[in-house]
Amino acid sequence: MTAVLVLEDGKVFRGEAFGATGETLGEVVFWSVGPGGTPAAAVSWWMNSPGHRAIITNCQFTEAGFSAVRDGAKMTAAGDFGKK
């Protein structure tokens, strides 16, 4: 897996660029069609899914980046996690 993360300072890095492996990278993705597609719904869904929650609460990850994009009634949200 190769993740692209945008850090708080705006820098972009790819996991492979600093030797990260699947153990130091994580990703959660959510998509929805209709009024239920909100960033809050994505977070609620992730936190109620044991696998997604495990990624989000993994203390090995020291960096995170999130995005949410809407196109009409469609919404996609993603969260990428890594360790420098």
C-alpha positions in Angstrom: 0.0 0.0 0.0 1.2 3.5 -0.8 -0.5 6.4 0.9 -0.3 10.0 0.1 -0.6 12.2 3.2 -0.9 16.0 3.4 0.6 17.1 6.7 -0.6 20.0 8.8 2.2 22.2 7.4 1.0 21.5 3.9 3.8 19.2 2.9 2.8 16.1 0.9 4.5 12.8 1.3 4.1 9.3 0.0 4.7 6.3 2.3 7.2 4.7 -0.1 9.2 7.9 -0.1 10.3 7.4 3.5 10.3 3.6 3.6 6.9 3.1 5.2 5.3 -0.4 5.1 1.8 -1.6 5.4 2.4 -1.6 9.2 2.9 2.1 9.3 0.2 3.2 6.9 -3.6 3.1 7.2 -6.5 4.4 5.2 -10.3 4.6 5.8 -12.7 5.5 3.0 -16.4 6.2 3.0 -18.8 7.0 0.2 -22.5 7.7 0.1 -25.3 8.9 -2.1 -28.1 11.1 -0.8 -28.6 13.2 2.3 -26.8 10.7 4.5 -23.5 11.5 2.9 -21.8 14.0 5.3 -18.4 14.1 7.0 -20.1 13.5 10.3 -21.8 10.3 8.9 -18.4 9.1 7.7 -16.8 9.5 11.1 -19.7 7.8 12.8 -19.6 4.9 10.3 -15.8 4.5 10.8 -16.0 4.6 14.6 -18.7 1.9 14.6 -16.7 -0.4 12.3 -14.1 -2.4 14.3 -11.6 -2.5 11.5 -11.8 1.2 10.7 -11.8 2.2 14.3 -8.7 0.1 14.8 -6.9 2.2 12.2 -8.1 5.5 13.5 -7.1 4.7 17.1 -3.8 3.1 16.3 -1.3 5.1 18.4 1.6 4.0 16.0 0.3 6.6 13.5 1.7 10.0 14.1 0.4 11.8 11.0 -3.1 12.0 9.5 -4.8 13.7 6.6 -8.5 13.8 5.8 -10.6 14.9 2.9 -14.3 15.0 1.9 -15.6 15.8 -1.6 -19.2 16.2 -2.7 -20.6 16.1 -6.2 -24.3 16.7 -6.1 -25.8 13.9 -4.0 -22.5 11.9 -3.9 -19.9 12.3 -1.2 -16.6 10.5 -0.6 -14.5 10.9 2.5 -11.0 9.5 3.2 -8.6 9.5 6.0 -4.9 8.5 5.6 -2.6 7.7 8.5 1.1 7.2 8.7 4.3 7.4 10.7 7.3 9.4 9.6 
